[in-house]
Amino acid sequence: MKTKVFMHIALWLCIVTSMPQTAEGFKKEIPDMDYNRAWKNYASSKTDALPAKEYPFEACFKKAAKTYDIPLSLVMAFARGESDFNPKAKSAANCHGIMQIKWPGTAKDLGFTQLNDLYNPCKNIMAGARYIRMMIDRYDGNIHLAVAAYNYGPGRIKKTSEPNPAIPEGANWYSGYIYHHLQAILGGSSLPRHSGKKREKYKPGNKVPINMFHNPARAEKFMAYFRKKSPGLEIDWFRTSFGETHVVLVFRSEKQLKNDVSLLNRLGFYPDIKRRFR
C-alpha cells in the first residue's frame, strides 16, 4: 500500500510541477482563466445556445428561465454544479434541492415557509432562477459577480463598475467552477433554442473522488491529463455535500466502476471507492 501511495504522490507532483507557474502561463494553458471576461464573452454570444443534452426537469428550467429572463444554460449550469440535478440534495451548510437554496435565510427571502417545499424540483428551480436574476440585477448585468454572490452571498461581494473587479479568491474559484459546468451544459453546442435536432438524455452518475481541487486551473489541468491518457474515462469536477470540490470518476454501474478503477490504477491512482457520492 505504501508503494501505491508513493507512486500516486510522485505522479501528482509531476502533473502539478508541469503546470505553468505564472498567471500568464496559466492563461496560455487554460483559456478563460479570467472568469470575468469569460462570462462577458458568454453573455455577448452564447446565451441562446441550446444545451447539448436533454437534462432532467427541462420543462421546469425552461419556464424558470423565461419567467426571469435569464439564459436556460446558465440556470442549468448552477443546477449541475450545485447538485447534478438531484432534487433530494442536502449539504452540510443546510442548503437543499437542485439549486441548493439555503434554509432558512435565503429560502424565506424567496417565499418558502416549509422546508419540504425545497424538495419540489420545479419550485426549487424557479426559486434558484429568481435568485440568479436578483444577483444579476444587483451587479448591473455582471454575471461573474452574480455567480460569485450566489455562493458567497451579496454581502460579501462588493458592487463595482470596475472592468476587472477584485473578489475573494474562493468566490473567483466558485465562478470558475460554475463556468466549468456551463461548458459541460453547452458541450460546445452552437445550436439555437429552436433547433429540432434530437439530443441525448443526460444521466447523472455516481462519483468517486480522485483528488480535491478548489482552483479551477489546476482542476482543468488534472482532467486534461486523464482525457489524454485514458479518453474512455468519464472525469468531471463536482462538489460534495461538505463543500469540497473534487475531480471525480463518474460511473453508472458497478461493472463500469470496476473497469474504470482498473484504468486509474494503471495510471498510478487508487481512489477509495467507499467515498462515492451522488
C-alpha positions in Angstrom: 0.0 0.0 0.0 2.9 2.4 0.8 4.3 1.8 -2.6 1.0 2.7 -4.2 0.7 5.9 -2.2 4.2 7.0 -3.1 3.5 6.3 -6.8 0.4 8.4 -6.5 2.2 11.3 -4.9 5.1 11.1 -7.3 2.8 11.2 -10.3 0.7 14.0 -8.9 3.8 16.1 -8.3 4.8 15.5 -11.9 1.5 16.8 -13.1 1.5 19.8 -10.8 5.1 20.8 -11.5 4.4 20.6 -15.2 1.8 23.4 -14.9 2.9 26.9 -15.8 3.9 28.9 -12.7 2.9 32.3 -13.8 -0.6 33.8 -14.3 0.3 34.4 -17.9 1.3 30.8 -18.3 -2.0 29.6 -16.8 -3.9 31.7 -19.4 -1.9 30.2 -22.2 -2.6 26.7 -20.9 -6.2 27.1 -19.9 -8.2 29.8 -21.8 -10.7 31.9 -19.9 -8.9 31.9 -16.5 -10.1 35.5 -16.4 -13.7 34.4 -15.5 -15.0 38.0 -15.6 -14.0 38.1 -19.2 -15.2 34.6 -19.9 -18.7 35.3 -18.6 -18.8 38.5 -20.6 -18.0 36.5 -23.7 -20.8 34.1 -22.9 -23.2 37.0 -22.3 -22.4 38.5 -25.6 -22.6 35.4 -27.8 -23.8 32.2 -26.3 -26.8 32.8 -24.1 -29.2 31.5 -26.7 -27.4 28.2 -27.3 -29.3 25.0 -26.6 -27.9 22.7 -24.0 -26.0 19.8 -25.7 -28.1 17.2 -24.0 -31.7 16.8 -22.7 -31.5 17.4 -18.9 -33.8 16.3 -16.1 -36.7 18.7 -15.3 -36.0 20.6 -18.5 -39.6 21.9 -18.8 -39.2 23.5 -15.3 -35.8 25.0 -16.3 -37.3 26.5 -19.4 -40.2 28.0 -17.6 -38.0 29.5 -14.9 -35.5 30.9 -17.4 -38.4 32.5 -19.4 -40.0 33.9 -16.2 -36.9 35.6 -15.0 -35.4 36.4 -18.5 -32.1 34.6 -17.9 -30.3 32.1 -20.2 -31.5 28.5 -19.9 -27.9 27.2 -20.0 -27.0 29.5 -17.0 -29.7 28.1 -14.8 -28.7 24.6 -15.7 -25.1 25.3 -15.1 -25.9 26.2 -11.5 -28.0 23.0 -11.1 -25.3 20.8 -12.5 -22.6 22.3 -10.3 -24.7 22.6 -7.1 -26.5 19.1 -7.1 -26.0 17.4 -10.5 -29.8 17.8 -10.9 -30.5 15.8 -7.6 -33.8 17.1 -6.2 -33.0 15.4 -2.8 -29.6 17.0 -2.4 -28.8 18.4 1.0 -25.5 20.0 2.1 -23.7 20.3 5.4 -24.4 24.1 5.1 -28.2 23.4 5.2 -28.7 24.1 1.5 -31.4 22.0 -0.2 -32.6 20.7 -3.5 -31.5 21.1 -7.1 -30.4 24.7 -6.8 -29.1 24.3 -3.2 -31.3 27.0 -1.6 -30.1 27.8 1.9 -32.6 27.3 4.7 -34.0 29.3 6.4 -32.5 32.6 5.3 -32.4 32.6 1.5 -35.3 30.3 1.3 -37.6 32.5 3.3 -36.5 35.6 1.4 -37.6 33.7 -1.7 -41.1 32.9 -0.2 -40.6 29.5 1.2 -42.3 28.7 4.6 -41.8 24.9 4.6 -38.5 23.2 4.3 -40.1 20.3 2.4 -41.1 22.6 -0.5 -37.4 23.0 -1.3 -37.5 19.3 -2.4 -40.1 20.1 -5.1 -37.9 20.2 -8.2 -39.9 22.9 -10.1 -40.4 25.2 -7.1 -36.7 24.9 -6.3 -35.6 25.6 -9.8 -37.9 28.6 -10.0 -36.6 30.0 -6.8 -33.0 29.5 -7.9 -33.7 31.3 -11.1 -35.3 34.1 -9.2 -32.2 34.4 -7.0 -29.9 34.4 -10.0 -32.0 37.2 -11.6 -31.7 39.2 -8.3 -28.0 38.9 -8.3 -27.6 39.8 -12.0 -29.7 42.9 -11.3 -27.8 43.8 -8.2 -24.5 43.7 -10.1 -25.8 45.5 -13.2 -25.6 42.5 -15.5 -22.1 41.3 -14.5 -22.6 37.5 -14.5 -19.2 36.9 -12.9 -20.1 38.9 -9.8 -23.7 37.5 -9.8 -22.3 33.9 -9.8 -19.9 34.7 -7.0 -22.6 36.2 -4.9 -24.9 33.2 -5.4 -22.5 31.2 -3.4 -20.7 33.8 -1.2 -23.7 36.0 -0.5 -24.3 39.5 -1.8 -23.0 41.0 1.4 -19.5 39.6 0.7 -19.3 40.6 -3.0 -19.0 44.4 -3.5 -20.9 46.2 -6.2 -18.5 47.9 -8.5 -18.2 49.3 -12.0 -14.5 48.4 -12.3 -13.7 46.4 -15.5 -11.8 43.8 -13.6 -13.4 43.6 -10.2 -11.5 42.1 -7.3 -13.4 39.5 -5.3 -12.3 36.9 -2.7 -10.2 34.0 -4.1 -12.8 31.4 -3.1 -15.6 33.4 -4.8 -13.5 33.6 -8.0 -12.9 29.8 -7.9 -16.7 29.3 -7.5 -17.3 31.4 -10.5 -14.8 29.2 -12.4 -16.5 26.1 -11.0 -19.9 27.1 -12.4 -18.3 28.2 -15.6 -16.8 24.7 -15.9 -20.4 23.3 -15.6 -21.7 25.8 -18.1 -19.2 24.4 -20.6 -20.4 20.9 -19.8 -24.0 22.0 -20.4 -23.3 23.6 -23.7 -20.9 20.8 -24.8 -19.5 23.1 -27.5 -23.1 23.5 -28.8 -24.0 26.4 -31.0 -27.5 25.1 -31.7 -30.2 27.8 -31.3 -33.0 27.1 -28.9 -35.5 26.4 -31.7 -33.4 23.7 -33.2 -35.3 20.5 -33.7 -32.3 18.2 -33.5 -32.8 15.3 -31.1 -30.5 15.4 -28.1 -29.1 12.6 -25.9 -30.6 12.4 -22.4 -28.2 13.3 -19.6 -27.9 10.6 -16.9 -26.3 11.8 -13.7 -23.9 9.3 -12.3 -22.3 8.3 -9.0 -18.9 9.9 -8.3 -15.7 8.6 -6.7 -13.2 11.4 -5.7 -9.7 11.2 -7.2 -8.2 14.4 -6.0 -9.5 17.5 -4.2 -9.3 20.8 -6.1 -10.7 24.3 -5.4 -8.5 26.0 -8.0 -10.2 25.8 -11.5 -6.9 26.0 -13.3 -5.4 23.0 -11.6 -8.7 21.0 -11.8 -8.8 21.6 -15.6 -5.2 20.7 -16.0 -5.7 17.5 -14.0 -8.8 16.5 -16.0 -6.9 17.2 -19.3 -4.3 14.7 -18.1 -6.9 11.9 -17.9 -8.6 12.9 -21.2 -5.2 12.5 -22.9 -4.1 9.3 -21.1 -7.4 7.5 -21.0 -10.2 9.1 -23.1 -12.6 6.4 -22.1 -12.8 7.5 -18.5 -15.6 9.9 -17.6 -13.8 12.5 -15.5 -15.5 15.6 -14.1 -15.3 18.2 -11.3 -18.0 18.2 -8.6 -18.7 19.3 -5.0 -19.6 17.0 -2.2 -22.3 17.8 0.4 -19.5 19.1 2.6 -18.5 21.8 0.0 -15.3 20.1 -1.1 -14.6 20.1 -4.8 -13.0 17.0 -6.3 -12.0 15.8 -9.7 -14.1 12.7 -9.8 -14.6 9.4 -11.7 -18.2 9.3 -12.8 -19.8 5.8 -13.2 -23.3 4.3 -13.6 -22.8 0.7 -12.8 -20.6 -1.5 -10.6 -19.1 -3.2 -13.7 -18.1 0.2 -15.1 -16.7 1.3 -11.8 -14.5 -1.9 -11.6 -13.2 -1.4 -15.1 -12.6 2.3 -14.7 -10.8 2.0 -11.4 -8.5 -0.6 -13.0 -7.6 2.0 -15.7 -6.9 4.6 -13.0 -4.7 2.1 -11.1 -2.7 1.7 -14.3 -2.2 5.4 -14.3 -1.0 5.3 -10.7 -4.2 6.5 -9.0 -6.0 4.4 -6.3 -9.3 6.1 -5.4 -11.3 5.0 -2.4 -14.5 3.6 -3.9 -16.1 3.7 -0.5 -16.1 7.5 -0.6 -18.6 7.6 -3.5 -21.3 10.2 -3.6 -24.2 11.1 -5.8 
